[in-house]
């Protein structure tokens, strides 16, 4: 499959870029990838109709940064916890989603242009989202992501790319930085009366801030829109990713704090890596009859993963899907009904790892998965200032495996869940909102949780007793703007049953990852921006996270690991587009626990940085990004374990579960539009 994907991609890139021939930009002074604010404004209007935690991140918010991963784009999105592991690999968690996963992601739906990049078992690789392409990102926390059909604890993040109508002309960007890092982007957009097209190519390479963490990537994304009539329009999308990423492995506590550049011996010996080649094709067709609107579409995702770790994981997957969304608005009543279906098949093989190359075949299986949902929402406005909302999402799915070679066993399991949502939105003025909602969420296990080693000797088989993770969440908050101050504040409390965490196996817990009895996730998600003058802006985000067991048989009332209780970020932008500087800080007063038994806690830290920009000619801007100015050594992310070894314990092997924060780095670049 990889050969077919690589062969098709250049033809797609060439075709789209030829269609997207250069056209003169209306705003030549803007050197951001997008010149028209229409798409971002519309996204902000939709977010404002949601009675819960949402926000929209514009490309302007990270234009002066070296954009490596989602962390660089969502750093000031309230409630989004992002910590780098290495290269483009980060941990992304919202409201404590996916705490037990020290790799990939879980508990979130990631989308590009409204179509999920998650595989059919709802897991995926966020590296396939290229943030440098985006016009904006939409963040819907928790059950507020109902509009995307998502019903998980974490919610959804949707990256929206430009079109020929929002980004006409040529746009160029080039970055260079520490650790032999280079990055380039070229895009072109054109629009006519009935047809528009946009295409972009990006490439990057870096030796990374640790040993054995070299990466390189080549990416393409393009779309073509057709206005077939005054009622019907359609848009075709194509994305291609070729990502090569070495893995440095996790370090011990002392190594992460003293020699953060080091790679683990196992990672070097096995030449560990995660190489991804993927091709996504999708279509969205829209019908607009005024009060009634309908979107329908389909997509196909082909992906190849070559992943040498303890063994060489070699997977080829093909996912197919379709979706629809209908909206009706008349007077004080609005109704939404939508649905989505994803079906996927993966040829999963594992080999002996011989210095990163395949040895003897150890495992060969066909994995099949389906995730489907049907969702609806009714909005009623009894008075002008008040909106009442009721809705829900029904989801079902299955995970099935047919083993061809291995002592592992065949098996399969089905899931289903209904998650209702109730909310209200009160708007005492045009710029102030108060909201509240009460909702249920459900998260299905993926292949990694469904098939685990059980018994003595351990044999990989279906964990037939694992069940979906469910939660009830109550949320209240406010957002708005008055004078020089704008804010976004949400307080939530989620009572979970069946959270998928790590346990010691026993007669009632057959596998290491299993359902907890009851856990609690509660917290505060806050953003505050103060702009006393056109040349001065202070933006801040603060997240309070209180995640814990509730009378658990093994862990009592211990705190859950990985996410610290307090995280604060701030940035002060001084100056204008012609010349500005923006110092920033990330402060974690106390680090989180590393294990479920709460035996080891990581230290807190503060990271200082600064970005700046200047207009050097008409249509040409330069920028600089300096990170971790003081060279602070600290622990950023953790792969949680049941019991971590204390760093002062010299009689036991140290737990290698820690990832250091990014080292000091300097990058600079130029943006040009014509």
Buried (B, 14 or more C-beta within 10 A) or exposed (E): BBEEBBEBBEEBBEBBBEBBEEBEBEBBEBBBBBBBBEBBEEBBEBBBBBBBBBBBBBBBBBBBBBBBBBBBBBBBBBBBBBBBBBBBBBBBBBBBBBBBBBBBBBBBBBBBBBBBBBBBBBBBBBBBBBBBBBBBBBBBBBBBBBBBBBBBBBBBBBBBBBBBBBBBBBBBBBBBBBBEBBBBBBBBBBBEEEEBBBBBBBBBBBBBBBBBBBBBBBBBBBBBBBBEEEEEBBBBBBBBBBBBBBBBBBBBBEBBBEBBBBBBEBBBEBBBBBBBBBBBBBBBBBBBEEEEBBBBBBBEBBBBBBBBBEBBBBBBBBBBBBBBBBBBBEEEEBBBBBBBBBBBBBBBBBBEBEEBEBEEBBBBBBBBBBBBBBBBBBBBBEEEEEBBBBBBBBBBBBBBBEBEEBEBEEBBBEBEBEBBBBBBBBBEEEEBBBBBBBBBBBBBBBBBBBBBBBEEEEEBBBBEEBBBBBBBBBBBBBBBBEEEEBBBBBBBBBBBBBBBBBBEBEEEBBBBBBBBBEBBBBBBBBBBBBBEEEEBBBBBBBBBBBBBBBEBEBBEEBBBBBBBBBBBBBBBBBBEBEEBBBBBBBBBEEBBBBBBBBBBBBEBBEBBBBBBBBBBEEBBBBBBBBBBBEEBBBBBBBBBBBBBBBBEEEEEEBBBBBBBBBBBBBBBBBBBBB
